Amino acid sequence: MAERRSKPKGADKATPATPATRATPQQPVRGEKVGVYVCHCGGNISDVVDVDRVATEASQLEGVAVARHIMFMCSDEGQKAIVDDIEALGLDRVVVAACTPKLHEATFRRALQRGGMNPYLFLPANIREQASWAHPHSPKAATEKAIALVRAAVAKAEMLEPLDKVRVAAVHRSLVIGGGVAGLRAALDLARQGVGVTLIEKSPFLGGRSVQLHTVFPTEDPARPLVHRLIDEVKAERNVSILTNTEVVALTGYVGDFTITLRTTPRGVSRDLRKSAEAIAACPVKVANEFNDGIDERKAIYQPYPGSEPDLPAIDWATCTRCGDCLTAAGAGIDLNAEPVETRIEAGAIVVATGFDHYQPRPGEYGYAASPRVVTLPQVHRMLDPEGPTGGRLEIDGRVPRSVAFIHCVGSRQIEGVDEPGPAGKLHEYCSRVCCTATLQAANELRKKYPDTAVYDLYRDIRTYGRDQEPYYVDSSKKGVVFMRFANEDRPKVEVVEGANYPLKVTVTDTLTFGAEIEVPVDLVILSVGVQPRDISEFIDMTHAPVGADGFLLEVHPKLRPVESAIPGLLLAGTVQAPMDITESTSAASAAAAKVTALLASDHVEMEPFVAKVDPSRCDGCGLCLDACHYAGAIALQDVEIEEGVVEKRAYVNPVACKGCGACVPSCPVSALDVASWEIDQYKAMIDAITAQPLIAGAR
């Protein structure tokens, strides 16, 4: 029952403090001197909206002390006007009618602070996106709508109350999830800034997908030494604790004070193992080798490549039969009876660097699975690696292919009605970005290694988007790669031709030759598969981290807050957020580490105060709000002395755990709950202000 729920974690750490005994709500003080400032936005607003009229109408509203229109409110001039009016006129509320608050809400709050006002007595009115841009061909309607939006903002601003940021004691340690290049870079940067790091990797080995590459573009440096150099630097940091075979199984808390439960699966192998080759050879189990993208097989006890990190085999418990043959062959260093171990750690912030997966073509897509001669680009990269499963040789049935066709955008830029949705029912409508350069890199290597092999490149659009990557396209042309461009709706067809000189036939309608239908006989078709989000649904359920329409974790703002999740204290690094190359992934990881460093630089973390609040004089302790709340520990019931000697249950909101979603507000049958600065009475005042004067036709 609701009454049995305990006081949430952090209630004693957070400020403002828990409700005092026999507390009664303070009566709000209405604003009496509102300043209204209308922005031209360099013409973005004033070319459509009559900003002079908007300011004039605002000046006539009750409680408005001053109304101005300025070319750029976000400029030094605009901010100075606000500060000067606060000091000269004694303004107690400020409304800025300008662009989306996502861009400059923080800017104007800081201006209020410089003028000596509480920053939360500012309110934005978005008359750019909601008026001028929404009605570019109806200036009169856009102006009327802008006036209505300003009226509503003034009505709400008058009811705003001063707020203080919520403060919580910070744990000076971070958790980095993912042991690929992004996670390693973030851990290294954090450690060098003096922040303790627990780095976890779900698989038994560090390095992620980068160690599957032979070389990296555009430098063509060997990939594995670069990654291992980064690993060695991380291992050398005393502030970093590395746990492989480890994943998050539970997560509670909030920015500054997360509690995370980790489950570490036993490796099954210790440093006492001296005969690893003999142990691996003795294992009777064979499964597809994911490190080589299924080209060959591995054993249930395995090591992906010599010198991996850790440089020690691991047991795949999902396929191991525990027959004991490996232990018999090795004699020591293998434990087949070890059990998973759970540990609990605390962290002030979390960096998510869980990486990506390659798109898996469905059976029949461009002939995939219909012929072993249709392979993916990652498989070809493994074949061309001198340390790969074929020793760097690209051979089919024991001979070098005479003719090869690459097909771009497999699993990327999918189109409704043309492509089939994946298992989740969604199309991959985004561009995977790295595929074009990776394809051209492989095409160049094939032409260099096998000059007698004809190479065809079939694409819809092609872009080597990164710095110093354009030469791959130029070199491909010079090396004799033949390019053919197909239309979005007219994809190439791959057919298996039994008994013919060439086992595959690719038919493409080439727009470069004015729509000529061309048949290309080939020995091998290589599908340039895209990047897709890794399945971290369990972690998303734990954290409520927002996910974009493309399935990747979503940042707050692509320009202003590019590595921050909407969940405070949850930072994004690398391809968990979007398709990126190694350079971009490590740059994003460094940015995330910088954010964490700044966040944990002081003893306390400050958070926005837009959280739920309880009117204890109305609350009857029914507990329905606890059932409506989506965030663990955000609401609890506690004993409150109603009158002398009378103690009853009342709801308490932990301002640190609350996210201000407002789900609890409609659940309360006695209207005892509200969200600070988003209160029901404020909404009513806005509606009354808008409906006080009907909008003209067309201003919707």
Summary of the structure (lengths in Angstrom):
residues: 700
radius of gyration: 30.8
end to end distance: 46.8
largest distance: 97.6
contacts: 2359
relative contact order: 0.13
helix: 28%
strand: 27%
